[in-house]
């Protein structure tokens, strides 16, 4: 669950769009509010099916896929760029309330980014911005955890 710290009221002027995939409505809304307060445009989805539809919609510019690892109709890794043919360059960042793989490496040895819940709005915004600022071929930029 996302911490209920007060969200900053003055947004930055980000131009990035984040596809947020989270099945728990309260967590999804608090996460979207925190990111929106930082100026991000947030496209929300609560299921793998809806996230795929949002990613397929070419009118949605998406810079970051922020997805829960475990979803009721699949998994966050099932939404990875390699599996989303409409967005092969989309960079994923995963979040989970469960213990993450301590090595944070996929089966090919590539690093991946995981935000462990609970996290506060400021931490989430900082992690998203650092991730987006990182070069696409930097550590964790395009790798995905193993499908669970």
DSSP file (Angstrom, degrees, kcal/mol; ACC not computed):
  #  RESIDUE AA STRUCTURE BP1 BP2  ACC     N-H-->O    O-->H-N    N-H-->O    O-->H-N    TCO  KAPPA ALPHA  PHI   PSI    X-CA   Y-CA   Z-CA
    1    1 A X              0   0    0      0, 0.0   117,-0.8     0, 0.0     2,-0.3   0.000 360.0 360.0 360.0 143.8    0.0    0.0    0.0
    2    2 A X        -     0   0    0    116,-0.2   118,-0.2   115,-0.1   115,-0.1  -0.595 360.0-108.7 -78.7 137.1    1.2    3.5   -0.7
    3    3 A X        -     0   0    0    116,-2.0   118,-0.2    -2,-0.3     2,-0.2  -0.331  21.1-128.4 -63.5 147.1    1.8    5.7    2.3
    4    4 A X        +     0   0    0    116,-0.1    -1,-0.1    -3,-0.0     3,-0.1  -0.117  52.3 150.1 -92.4  38.1   -0.7    8.4    2.8
    5    5 A X        -     0   0    0     -2,-0.2     2,-0.1     1,-0.1   116,-0.1  -0.344  60.6 -87.8 -64.2 152.5    1.8   11.2    3.1
    6    6 A X        -     0   0    0      1,-0.1     2,-0.4   114,-0.0    -1,-0.1  -0.416  43.0-127.7 -64.8 134.4    0.6   14.6    1.9
    7    7 A X        -     0   0    0     -2,-0.1    -1,-0.1    -3,-0.1    27,-0.0  -0.672  28.5-104.0 -85.0 135.3    1.2   15.1   -1.8
    8    8 A X        -     0   0    0     -2,-0.4    -1,-0.1     1,-0.1     0, 0.0  -0.314  24.0-148.6 -58.6 139.0    3.0   18.3   -2.8
    9    9 A X  S    S+     0   0    0      1,-0.1     2,-0.8     2,-0.1    -1,-0.1   0.640  77.3  76.7 -89.1 -14.3    0.5   20.8   -4.2
   10   10 A X  S    S-     0   0    0     28,-0.0    -1,-0.1    29,-0.0     2,-0.1  -0.844  74.8-149.6-100.8 108.0    2.9   22.5   -6.6
   11   11 A X        -     0   0    0     -2,-0.8    27,-0.3     1,-0.1    28,-0.1  -0.386   7.6-130.7 -74.3 151.5    3.4   20.3   -9.7
   12   12 A X        -     0   0    0     25,-0.2     2,-0.4    -2,-0.1    -1,-0.1  -0.277  32.1-104.5 -81.4-177.4    6.7   20.3  -11.6
   13   13 A X        +     0   0    0     -2,-0.1    26,-0.2     2,-0.0     2,-0.1  -0.458  55.0 162.0-113.1  60.7    6.4   20.6  -15.4
   14   14 A X        -     0   0    0     24,-0.6    -3,-0.0    -2,-0.4     0, 0.0  -0.448  27.8-163.7 -74.7 150.2    7.0   17.1  -16.5
   15   15 A X        +     0   0    0     -2,-0.1    -1,-0.1    25,-0.1     2,-0.1   0.359  53.2 112.0-113.1   1.6    6.0   16.1  -20.0
   16   16 A X        -     0   0    0     47,-0.0    25,-2.2    46,-0.0     2,-0.4  -0.404  55.6-143.8 -80.6 153.7    6.2   12.3  -19.5
   17   17 A X  E     -a   41   0A   0     23,-0.2    46,-3.0    -2,-0.1    47,-1.4  -0.955  10.9-158.7-116.3 135.1    3.2    9.9  -19.5
   18   18 A X  E     -ab  42  64A   0     23,-2.9    25,-2.7    -2,-0.4     2,-0.8  -0.953  11.7-146.0-116.7 128.5    3.1    6.9  -17.2
   19   19 A X  E     -ab  43  65A   0     45,-2.9    47,-2.8    -2,-0.5     2,-0.5  -0.855  23.5-161.5 -89.8 110.8    0.9    3.9  -17.7
   20   20 A X  E     -ab  44  66A   0     23,-2.9    25,-2.1    -2,-0.8     2,-0.6  -0.849  10.1-173.4-100.5 121.9    0.0    2.8  -14.2
   21   21 A X  E     +ab  45  67A   0     45,-2.7    47,-2.5    -2,-0.5     2,-0.3  -0.937  23.8 141.0-120.5 108.6   -1.2   -0.7  -13.7
   22   22 A X        -     0   0    0     23,-2.1    49,-0.1    -2,-0.6     6,-0.1  -0.971  37.1-157.1-149.6 126.9   -2.5   -1.5  -10.2
   23   23 A X  S    S+     0   0    0     -2,-0.3     2,-0.7    47,-0.3    -1,-0.1   0.766  74.4  84.2 -81.5 -24.5   -5.5   -3.6   -9.3
   24   24 A X  S  > S-     0   0    0      1,-0.2     4,-2.9     2,-0.0     5,-0.2  -0.705  70.8-150.8 -82.8 116.0   -6.1   -2.1   -5.8
   25   25 A X  H  > S+     0   0    0     -2,-0.7     4,-2.7     1,-0.2     5,-0.2   0.877  91.9  49.6 -55.8 -45.8   -8.2    1.0   -6.4
   26   26 A X  H  > S+     0   0    0      1,-0.2     4,-2.3     2,-0.2    -1,-0.2   0.913 114.5  44.2 -62.9 -43.2   -6.9    2.9   -3.3
   27   27 A X  H  > S+     0   0    0      2,-0.2     4,-2.5     1,-0.2     5,-0.2   0.909 113.6  51.8 -66.5 -42.5   -3.3    2.3   -4.2
   28   28 A X  H  X S+     0   0    0     -4,-2.9     4,-2.5     1,-0.2    -2,-0.2   0.924 112.6  44.7 -60.7 -45.5   -3.9    3.1   -7.9
   29   29 A X  H  X S+     0   0    0     -4,-2.7     4,-2.6     2,-0.2    -2,-0.2   0.912 114.4  47.2 -69.1 -42.6   -5.6    6.4   -7.0
   30   30 A X  H  X S+     0   0    0     -4,-2.3     4,-2.3    -5,-0.2    -1,-0.2   0.896 114.5  48.1 -65.0 -38.3   -3.0    7.5   -4.5
   31   31 A X  H  X S+     0   0    0     -4,-2.5     4,-2.3    -5,-0.2     5,-0.2   0.930 113.0  47.3 -66.5 -44.9   -0.1    6.6   -6.8
   32   32 A X  H  X S+     0   0    0     -4,-2.5     4,-2.9    -5,-0.2    -2,-0.2   0.890 112.1  50.9 -63.0 -39.8   -1.8    8.4   -9.7
   33   33 A X  H  X S+     0   0    0     -4,-2.6     4,-2.3     2,-0.2    -2,-0.2   0.923 110.3  49.0 -63.8 -44.2   -2.4   11.5   -7.5
   34   34 A X  H  X S+     0   0    0     -4,-2.3     4,-0.7     2,-0.2    -2,-0.2   0.917 116.1  42.4 -62.3 -43.9    1.3   11.5   -6.4
   35   35 A X  H ><>S+     0   0    0     -4,-2.3     5,-2.0     1,-0.2     3,-0.7   0.892 113.0  52.8 -71.3 -39.2    2.5   11.3   -9.9
   36   36 A X  H ><5S+     0   0    0     -4,-2.9     3,-1.8     1,-0.2    -2,-0.2   0.863 102.8  58.8 -62.8 -36.3    0.0   13.8  -11.2
   37   37 A X  H 3<5S+     0   0    0     -4,-2.3    -1,-0.2     1,-0.3   -25,-0.2   0.749 102.9  54.2 -65.0 -22.8    1.1   16.3   -8.6
   38   38 A X  T <<5S-     0   0    0     -3,-0.7   -24,-0.6    -4,-0.7    -1,-0.3   0.379 127.4-101.2 -90.9   3.8    4.6   16.0  -10.1
   39   39 A X  T < 5S+     0   0    0     -3,-1.8    -3,-0.2     1,-0.3     2,-0.2   0.440  75.3 140.3  94.9  -0.3    3.2   16.9  -13.5
   40   40 A X      < -     0   0    0     -5,-2.0     2,-0.5    -8,-0.1    -1,-0.3  -0.492  52.8-128.5 -74.2 145.6    3.1   13.5  -15.0
   41   41 A X  E     -a   17   0A   0    -25,-2.2   -23,-2.9    -2,-0.2     2,-0.5  -0.844  29.7-155.7 -87.4 129.2    0.2   12.4  -17.2
   42   42 A X  E     -a   18   0A   0     -2,-0.5     2,-0.6   -25,-0.2   -23,-0.2  -0.940  14.6-163.6-117.5 123.6   -1.1    9.1  -15.8
   43   43 A X  E     -a   19   0A   0    -25,-2.7   -23,-2.9    -2,-0.5     2,-0.3  -0.928  23.6-148.7-101.2 120.3   -3.0    6.6  -17.8
   44   44 A X  E     +a   20   0A   0     -2,-0.6     2,-0.3   -25,-0.2   -23,-0.2  -0.688  23.0 169.1 -98.5 143.2   -4.6    4.2  -15.3
   45   45 A X  E     -a   21   0A   0    -25,-2.1   -23,-2.1    -2,-0.3     3,-0.1  -0.988  19.5-168.3-145.2 146.0   -5.4    0.5  -15.7
   46   46 A X  S    S+     0   0    0     -2,-0.3     2,-0.3   -25,-0.2   -25,-0.1   0.447  74.1  39.7-112.8  -2.4   -6.5   -2.1  -13.2
   47   47 A X  S  > S-     0   0    0      1,-0.1     4,-2.1    24,-0.1     5,-0.2  -0.966  80.8-114.7-143.4 157.1   -6.0   -5.3  -15.2
   48   48 A X  H  > S+     0   0    0     -2,-0.3     4,-2.7     1,-0.2     5,-0.2   0.907 115.6  56.4 -56.5 -44.4   -3.5   -6.6  -17.8
   49   49 A X  H  > S+     0   0    0      1,-0.2     4,-1.8     2,-0.2    -1,-0.2   0.906 109.4  44.3 -57.6 -45.3   -6.2   -6.5  -20.5
   50   50 A X  H  > S+     0   0    0      2,-0.2     4,-2.4     1,-0.2    -1,-0.2   0.857 111.6  53.7 -70.4 -34.5   -6.9   -2.8  -20.0
   51   51 A X  H  X S+     0   0    0     -4,-2.1     4,-2.5     2,-0.2    -2,-0.2   0.915 108.0  50.0 -65.5 -42.1   -3.2   -2.0  -19.8
   52   52 A X  H  X S+     0   0    0     -4,-2.7     4,-1.8     2,-0.2    -2,-0.2   0.904 110.6  50.6 -62.0 -40.3   -2.6   -3.8  -23.1
   53   53 A X  H  X S+     0   0    0     -4,-1.8     4,-1.4    -5,-0.2    -2,-0.2   0.914 111.2  48.0 -63.5 -42.5   -5.5   -1.8  -24.7
   54   54 A X  H  < S+     0   0    0     -4,-2.4     6,-0.2     1,-0.2    -2,-0.2   0.891 112.2  49.3 -65.1 -39.3   -4.0    1.5  -23.4
   55   55 A X  H  < S+     0   0    0     -4,-2.5    -1,-0.2     1,-0.2    -2,-0.2   0.811 110.4  51.3 -69.6 -29.7   -0.6    0.5  -24.7
   56   56 A X  H  < S+     0   0    0     -4,-1.8     2,-0.7    -5,-0.2    -1,-0.2   0.769  85.5  96.3 -77.8 -27.1   -2.1   -0.3  -28.1
   57   57 A X    ><  -     0   0    0     -4,-1.4     3,-2.0     1,-0.2    -4,-0.0  -0.529  64.4-158.1 -68.4 107.6   -3.9    3.0  -28.4
   58   58 A X  T 3  S+     0   0    0     -2,-0.7    -1,-0.2     1,-0.3    -4,-0.0   0.636  85.9  70.4 -67.8 -12.5   -1.5    5.1  -30.5
   59   59 A X  T 3  S+     0   0    0      1,-0.1     2,-0.7     2,-0.1    -1,-0.3   0.664  84.6  83.5 -76.8 -14.2   -3.0    8.3  -29.2
   60   60 A X    <   -     0   0    0     -3,-2.0     2,-0.6    -6,-0.2    -1,-0.1  -0.812  68.7-157.5 -90.4 113.3   -1.4    7.5  -25.8
   61   61 A X        -     0   0    0     -2,-0.7     2,-0.5   -43,-0.0    -2,-0.1  -0.817  17.7-170.5 -83.1 124.4    2.2    8.6  -25.6
   62   62 A X        +     0   0    0     -2,-0.6   -44,-0.2     1,-0.1     3,-0.1  -0.976  23.2 170.7-126.5 124.3    3.7    6.4  -22.9
   63   63 A X  S    S+     0   0    0    -46,-3.0    28,-0.6    -2,-0.5     2,-0.4   0.691  71.2  24.3-100.5 -25.0    7.2    6.9  -21.4
   64   64 A X  E     -bc  18  91A   0    -47,-1.4   -45,-2.9    26,-0.1     2,-0.7  -0.996  59.2-147.9-147.0 135.1    7.1    4.5  -18.5
   65   65 A X  E     -bc  19  92A   0     26,-2.8    28,-3.1    -2,-0.4     2,-0.6  -0.929  18.8-174.8 -99.8 114.3    5.1    1.4  -17.6
   66   66 A X  E     +bc  20  93A   0    -47,-2.8   -45,-2.7    -2,-0.7     2,-0.4  -0.938  19.7 164.9-111.1 108.0    4.7    1.3  -13.8
   67   67 A X  E     -bc  21  94A   0     26,-2.1    28,-2.1    -2,-0.6   -45,-0.2  -0.954  41.5-116.0-134.2 144.6    3.0   -1.9  -12.9
   68   68 A X  E     - c   0  95A   0    -47,-2.5     8,-0.2    -2,-0.4    28,-0.2  -0.445  27.2-133.6 -65.4 147.2    2.3   -4.1   -9.9
   69   69 A X  S    S+     0   0    0     26,-2.1     7,-2.2     1,-0.2     2,-0.6   0.912  92.3  48.5 -70.9 -42.9    4.1   -7.5  -10.2
   70   70 A X  E     +E   75   0B   0     25,-0.3     2,-0.3     5,-0.2   -47,-0.3  -0.888  68.3 168.6-108.4 121.7    1.1   -9.5   -9.2
   71   71 A X  E >   -E   74   0B   0      3,-1.9     3,-1.4    -2,-0.6   -24,-0.1  -0.908  43.6-116.0-127.1 154.7   -2.3   -8.8  -10.9
   72   72 A X  T 3  S+     0   0    0     -2,-0.3   -25,-0.1     1,-0.3     3,-0.1   0.798 114.8  35.9 -63.3 -28.2   -5.5  -10.7  -10.8
   73   73 A X  T 3  S-     0   0    0     -3,-0.0     2,-0.3     1,-0.0    -1,-0.3   0.131 134.2 -41.7-112.8  21.4   -5.5  -11.5  -14.5
   74   74 A X  E <  S-E   71   0B   0     -3,-1.4    -3,-1.9   -26,-0.1     2,-0.3  -0.990  74.1 -67.2 157.8-148.3   -1.8  -11.9  -15.0
   75   75 A X  E >   -E   70   0B   0     -2,-0.3     3,-0.9    -5,-0.2     4,-0.4  -0.962  31.1-115.0-140.5 157.2    1.5  -10.3  -14.0
   76   76 A X  G >  S+     0   0    0     -7,-2.2     3,-2.3    -2,-0.3    -7,-0.2   0.906 115.9  58.4 -56.3 -44.2    3.3   -7.1  -14.5
   77   77 A X  G >  S+     0   0    0     -8,-0.4     3,-1.6     1,-0.3    -1,-0.3   0.778  93.6  67.3 -59.9 -23.6    6.1   -8.9  -16.4
   78   78 A X  G <  S+     0   0    0     -3,-0.9    -1,-0.3     1,-0.3    -2,-0.2   0.677  98.7  54.0 -67.1 -15.1    3.4  -10.1  -18.8
   79   79 A X  G <  S+     0   0    0     -3,-2.3    -1,-0.3    -4,-0.4    -2,-0.2   0.283  81.6 133.5 -98.6   8.4    3.2   -6.4  -19.8
   80   80 A X  S X> S-     0   0    0     -3,-1.6     3,-1.8     1,-0.1     4,-1.1  -0.141  72.7-107.1 -60.2 157.2    6.9   -6.1  -20.5
   81   81 A X  T 34 S+     0   0    0      9,-0.4     3,-0.4     1,-0.3     6,-0.2   0.843 119.8  60.4 -54.8 -36.0    8.0   -4.4  -23.7
   82   82 A X  T 34 S+     0   0    0      1,-0.2    -1,-0.3     8,-0.1     6,-0.1   0.777 112.4  39.2 -63.7 -24.0    9.0   -7.7  -25.3
   83   83 A X  T <4 S+     0   0    0     -3,-1.8     2,-0.9    -6,-0.2    -1,-0.2   0.528 103.1  73.2-103.0  -9.0    5.4   -8.9  -24.9
   84   84 A X    ><  -     0   0    0     -4,-1.1     3,-1.9    -3,-0.4     6,-0.2  -0.810  61.6-175.6-104.2  90.6    3.7   -5.6  -25.8
   85   85 A X  G >  S+     0   0    0     -2,-0.9     3,-0.6     1,-0.3    -1,-0.2   0.768  79.3  60.5 -61.8 -25.8    4.3   -5.5  -29.6
   86   86 A X  G 3  S+     0   0    0      1,-0.3    -1,-0.3    -3,-0.1     2,-0.1   0.708 116.1  32.0 -72.9 -18.7    2.8   -2.1  -29.9
   87   87 A X  G X   +     0   0    0     -3,-1.9     3,-1.6    -6,-0.2    -1,-0.3  -0.480  63.9 159.2-136.7  64.3    5.4   -0.6  -27.6
   88   88 A X  T <  S+     0   0    0     -3,-0.6    -1,-0.1     1,-0.3    -7,-0.1   0.744  80.4  48.2 -64.3 -21.5    8.7   -2.4  -27.9
   89   89 A X  T 3  S+     0   0    0     -8,-0.1    -1,-0.3     2,-0.1     2,-0.1   0.432  79.6 126.3 -96.8   0.5   10.7    0.5  -26.4
   90   90 A X    <   -     0   0    0     -3,-1.6     2,-0.5    -6,-0.2    -9,-0.4  -0.385  56.2-137.3 -63.5 130.8    8.4    1.0  -23.4
   91   91 A X  E     -c   64   0A   0    -28,-0.6   -26,-2.8    -2,-0.1     2,-0.3  -0.798  16.3-147.4 -95.9 124.6   10.5    0.9  -20.2
   92   92 A X  E     -c   65   0A   0     -2,-0.5    21,-0.4    49,-0.2     2,-0.4  -0.689  16.3-176.5 -94.8 144.1    9.0   -1.0  -17.3
   93   93 A X  E     -c   66   0A   0    -28,-3.1   -26,-2.1    -2,-0.3     2,-0.3  -0.994  19.5-149.3-130.6 130.5    9.3   -0.3  -13.6
   94   94 A X  E     -cd  67 114A   0     19,-2.3    21,-3.2    -2,-0.4     2,-0.3  -0.686  10.2-165.7-103.9 152.3    7.7   -2.8  -11.2
   95   95 A X  E     +cd  68 115A   0    -28,-2.1   -26,-2.1    -2,-0.3     2,-0.3  -0.983  12.0 171.9-133.5 148.0    6.2   -2.4   -7.8
   96   96 A X  E     - d   0 116A   0     19,-1.9    21,-3.3    -2,-0.3     4,-0.1  -0.997  37.0-152.9-155.1 149.4    5.3   -5.0   -5.2
   97   97 A X  S    S+     0   0    0     -2,-0.3     2,-0.3    19,-0.2    19,-0.1   0.358  83.1  81.4 -97.8   0.8    4.1   -5.4   -1.7
   98   98 A X  S    S-     0   0    0      1,-0.1    19,-0.1    -3,-0.0     2,-0.1  -0.707 101.9 -78.9-104.9 157.4    5.8   -8.8   -1.6
   99   99 A X        -     0   0    0     -2,-0.3     2,-0.1     1,-0.1    -1,-0.1  -0.331  52.7-137.0 -56.5 125.8    9.4   -9.5   -1.0
  100  100 A X        -     0   0    0      1,-0.1     2,-0.3    -4,-0.1    -1,-0.1  -0.437  33.8 -81.2 -81.8 159.2   11.2   -8.8   -4.2
  101  101 A X    >   -     0   0    0      1,-0.2     3,-1.1    -2,-0.1    -1,-0.1  -0.461  43.3-139.2 -55.7 119.0   13.9  -11.1   -5.6
  102  102 A X  T 3  S+     0   0    0     -2,-0.3    -1,-0.2     1,-0.3    -2,-0.1   0.785 101.1  49.8 -61.5 -25.7   16.9   -9.9   -3.5
  103  103 A X  T 3  S-     0   0    0      2,-0.1    -1,-0.3     8,-0.0     3,-0.1   0.740  93.4-148.8 -82.2 -21.5   19.2  -10.0   -6.5
  104  104 A X    <   +     0   0    0     -3,-1.1     8,-1.5     1,-0.2     2,-0.4   0.923  52.4 127.2  51.2  49.6   16.8   -8.0   -8.7
  105  105 A X  B     -F  111   0C   0      6,-0.2    41,-0.3    41,-0.0     6,-0.2  -0.982  55.1-130.0-132.9 144.7   17.9   -9.8  -11.8
  106  106 A X    >   -     0   0    0      4,-2.5     3,-2.2    -2,-0.4    39,-0.1  -0.229  44.4 -85.8 -83.7-177.8   16.0  -11.7  -14.4
  107  107 A X  T 3  S+     0   0    0      1,-0.3    -1,-0.1     2,-0.1    38,-0.1   0.631 130.4  54.7 -67.3 -11.0   16.8  -15.2  -15.6
  108  108 A X  T 3  S-     0   0    0      2,-0.1    -1,-0.3     0, 0.0    35,-0.0   0.378 120.7-106.7 -99.3   1.6   19.2  -13.7  -18.1
  109  109 A X  S <  S+     0   0    0     -3,-2.2     2,-0.3     1,-0.3    -2,-0.1   0.507  72.7 140.8  88.2   4.7   21.1  -11.8  -15.5
  110  110 A X        -     0   0    0     34,-0.1    -4,-2.5     1,-0.1    -1,-0.3  -0.609  51.7-119.6 -83.6 141.1   19.8   -8.3  -16.4
  111  111 A X  B     -F  105   0C   0     -2,-0.3    32,-0.4    -6,-0.2    29,-0.3  -0.413  29.8-167.7 -73.0 152.2   18.9   -5.9  -13.6
  112  112 A X        -     0   0    0     -8,-1.5     2,-0.4    -2,-0.1    32,-0.1  -0.981  21.6-112.5-141.5 156.2   15.4   -4.6  -13.2
  113  113 A X        +     0   0    0     27,-0.6   -19,-2.3   -21,-0.4     2,-0.4  -0.726  31.9 178.1 -92.6 129.2   13.8   -1.8  -11.1
  114  114 A X  E     -d   94   0A   0     -2,-0.4     2,-0.6   -21,-0.2   -19,-0.2  -0.993  17.1-157.6-132.9 127.2   11.4   -2.7   -8.3
  115  115 A X  E     -d   95   0A   0    -21,-3.2   -19,-1.9    -2,-0.4     2,-0.5  -0.916  21.6-143.5 -98.6 118.2    9.7   -0.2   -6.0
  116  116 A X  E     -d   96   0A   0     -2,-0.6     2,-0.2   -21,-0.2   -19,-0.2  -0.720  29.0 -95.6 -88.9 128.5    8.7   -2.0   -2.8
  117  117 A X  S    S+     0   0    0    -21,-3.3  -115,-0.1    -2,-0.5     2,-0.1  -0.569  97.9  54.5 -80.7 147.6    5.4   -1.0   -1.2
  118  118 A X  S    S+     0   0    0   -117,-0.8     2,-0.3    -2,-0.2  -116,-0.2   0.517  73.1 153.3 -80.9 150.7    4.7    0.8    0.9
  119  119 A X        -     0   0    0   -118,-0.2  -116,-2.0    -2,-0.1     2,-0.1  -0.976  38.1-120.3-137.2 152.6    6.3    3.9   -0.5
  120  120 A X     >  -     0   0    0     -2,-0.3     4,-2.5  -118,-0.2     5,-0.2  -0.461  29.9-106.0 -89.3 164.5    5.5    7.6    0.0
  121  121 A X  H  > S+     0   0    0   -118,-0.2     4,-2.6     1,-0.2     5,-0.2   0.888 118.9  49.8 -56.9 -42.8    4.6   10.1   -2.8
  122  122 A X  H  > S+     0   0    0      2,-0.2     4,-2.5     1,-0.2    -1,-0.2   0.930 111.7  47.7 -65.6 -44.1    7.9   11.8   -2.7
  123  123 A X  H  > S+     0   0    0      2,-0.2     4,-2.7     1,-0.2     5,-0.2   0.919 112.6  50.1 -60.7 -43.8    9.9    8.6   -2.9
  124  124 A X  H  X S+     0   0    0     -4,-2.5     4,-2.7     1,-0.2     5,-0.2   0.936 111.6  47.3 -61.2 -47.6    7.7    7.4   -5.8
  125  125 A X  H  X S+     0   0    0     -4,-2.6     4,-2.6     1,-0.2    -1,-0.2   0.913 113.2  48.9 -61.6 -42.4    8.1   10.6   -7.7
  126  126 A X  H  X S+     0   0    0     -4,-2.5     4,-2.7    -5,-0.2     5,-0.2   0.924 112.5  47.4 -63.8 -44.0   11.9   10.6   -7.2
  127  127 A X  H  X S+     0   0    0     -4,-2.7     4,-2.4     2,-0.2    -2,-0.2   0.917 113.0  48.6 -64.7 -42.7   12.2    7.0   -8.3
  128  128 A X  H  X S+     0   0    0     -4,-2.7     4,-2.7    -5,-0.2    -2,-0.2   0.932 113.8  46.5 -62.7 -45.1   10.0    7.6  -11.4
  129  129 A X  H  X S+     0   0    0     -4,-2.6     4,-2.4     2,-0.2    -2,-0.2   0.918 112.8  48.8 -65.6 -43.1   12.0   10.7  -12.4
  130  130 A X  H  X S+     0   0    0     -4,-2.7     4,-1.3     2,-0.2    -1,-0.2   0.911 112.9  49.0 -60.5 -41.7   15.4    9.0  -11.8
  131  131 A X  H  < S+     0   0    0     -4,-2.4     3,-0.3    -5,-0.2    -2,-0.2   0.925 113.3  45.7 -64.0 -45.4   14.2    6.0  -13.9
  132  132 A X  H  < S+     0   0    0     -4,-2.7    -1,-0.2     1,-0.2    -2,-0.2   0.835 111.8  52.3 -68.0 -32.1   13.0    8.3  -16.7
  133  133 A X  H  < S+     0   0    0     -4,-2.4    -1,-0.2    -5,-0.2    -2,-0.2   0.739  90.0  97.2 -74.9 -23.1   16.2   10.3  -16.6
  134  134 A X  S  < S-     0   0    0     -4,-1.3    -3,-0.0    -3,-0.3    -4,-0.0  -0.387  90.7 -99.2 -67.6 142.0   18.3    7.2  -16.9
  135  135 A X    >   -     0   0    0      1,-0.1     3,-2.7     2,-0.1     6,-0.1  -0.335  33.2-115.6 -59.2 142.3   19.5    6.4  -20.4
  136  136 A X  T 3  S+     0   0    0      1,-0.3    -1,-0.1    -4,-0.1    -2,-0.1   0.756 116.5  48.4 -54.5 -26.5   17.4    3.7  -22.0
  137  137 A X  T 3  S+     0   0    0      4,-0.1    -1,-0.3     3,-0.1     3,-0.1   0.305  90.5 112.8 -98.8  12.0   20.3    1.3  -22.1
  138  138 A X  S X  S-     0   0    0     -3,-2.7     3,-2.3     1,-0.2     4,-0.4  -0.177  85.8 -58.3 -73.0 172.8   21.3    1.9  -18.5
  139  139 A X  T 3  S+     0   0    0      1,-0.3    -1,-0.2     2,-0.1   -27,-0.1  -0.299 125.1   2.0 -56.1 126.0   21.0   -0.7  -15.7
  140  140 A X  T 3  S+     0   0    0    -29,-0.3   -27,-0.6    -3,-0.1    -1,-0.3   0.495  93.4 124.4  79.7   3.6   17.4   -1.9  -15.4
  141  141 A X  S <  S+     0   0    0     -3,-2.3   -49,-0.2     1,-0.2    -2,-0.1   0.835  88.1   4.3 -70.4 -32.2   16.2    0.2  -18.3
  142  142 A X  S    S+     0   0    0     -4,-0.4    -1,-0.2   -31,-0.2     2,-0.2   0.410 100.4 106.5-135.0   3.7   14.7   -2.5  -20.3
  143  143 A X        -     0   0    0    -32,-0.4     2,-0.3   -51,-0.1   -30,-0.3  -0.487  49.6-152.4 -86.4 158.5   14.9   -5.8  -18.5
  144  144 A X        -     0   0    0     -2,-0.2   -34,-0.1   -32,-0.1     3,-0.1  -0.945  18.1-111.3-129.5 149.7   12.0   -7.5  -16.8
  145  145 A X        -     0   0    0     -2,-0.3   -39,-0.1     1,-0.1     3,-0.1  -0.316  53.2 -78.8 -71.7 163.6   11.7   -9.9  -13.9
  146  146 A X        -     0   0    0    -41,-0.3   -69,-0.2     1,-0.1    -1,-0.1  -0.339  54.8 -97.8 -62.0 143.7   10.8  -13.5  -14.5
  147  147 A X              0   0    0      1,-0.2    -1,-0.1   -70,-0.1   -78,-0.0  -0.423 360.0 360.0 -60.7 131.3    7.1  -14.1  -15.1
  148  148 A X              0   0    0    -79,-0.2    -1,-0.2    -2,-0.1    -2,-0.1   0.420 360.0 360.0-103.8 360.0    5.5  -15.2  -11.8
